[in-house]
């Protein structure tokens, strides 16, 4: 539930806020155990990329007050959260204080001990396992080895959930980045999820990273980013195919490219007609890569943690400007310029498909 003071500030369309961020995305580590990296990981496949370390203890202490005041905290690590040495401490402290916590993993490290720990904290936990394939062959093209390991880990996690939390839904969703080379496995992926006992699935899309001819050859497959990106109509066609199949009743399936089902909807408030409430509720802090961003769809930094505090950024020029335009019912210029992955920006380029969030 949104804190009453923040709710009033949203209803009054205030652009300078007394409330702190209600959702905090924070980066704990730059480490990943995938070597070579997944082919679609543009940053880690860079020629001169040097993998960074973890958030420092001093930085972490600086951000704890904001995390503990938030309703939700999400790890936004460019890597594997479970490689951060203090990851269990973070999970335990946040969930013990009633803060909902989420992270994304590829599932290789979800062994029995870690699975039990996560289930012990499941009441305030909501994580995502990214697979992006329904078969080992397709998985190998994008991520190399580990498909069977992930499936075994997930099957055991669901079994443990039934044992330790009878009658309760597993605290995770499976995600699938739809690309040209795995599009044919979208329906089989849903069948895999259902067979594993997973009820929640998220279909995602490759962001417009403006990477030009970015290409990498790993795992015996050449991956070209722009060639793998589908047109918007192709994503909509997939949605129609899933919905018309009649196979997946009872499953919760989210299509991230549609605003009413995306993370924009998570921030929406009943009775508030502002198109997007990210600038009133959310801040992304990446101390490892030294950047702040105003939403999960925007990758261009608006400031650096090494140069500006959370308070300075939260009511800084960019955030106030975004709130001002959104309060007037407009998609902010900053979003239209730097937020190509945003569903509202995508839809604004196609007036006939524009969806008004209510």
Secondary structure, DSSP 4 states (H G I P E B T S, - for coil): ---HHHHHHHHTT-SS-SSPPSEEEE--B---S-SSPPTT-TTTTSTT-----B--HHHHHHHHHHHHHSSEEEE--SS-GGGSTTHHHHHHHHHHTT-EEE-EE-STT--HHHHHHHHHTGGGB-EEEE---SSHHHHHHHH-S-HHHHHHHHHHHHHHHHHHSTTS--SEEEEEEE-TTTGGGHHHHHHHHHHHT--EEEEEE------TT-EEEETTEEEEHHHHPPPHHHHHHHHHHHHHH---TT-EEEETTSGGGSHHHHH--TT---S--HHHHEEEEETTTTEEESSTT--S-SB-TTT--HHHHHTSHHHHHHHHHHHTT---HHHHHH-TT-HHHHHHTSGGG-----
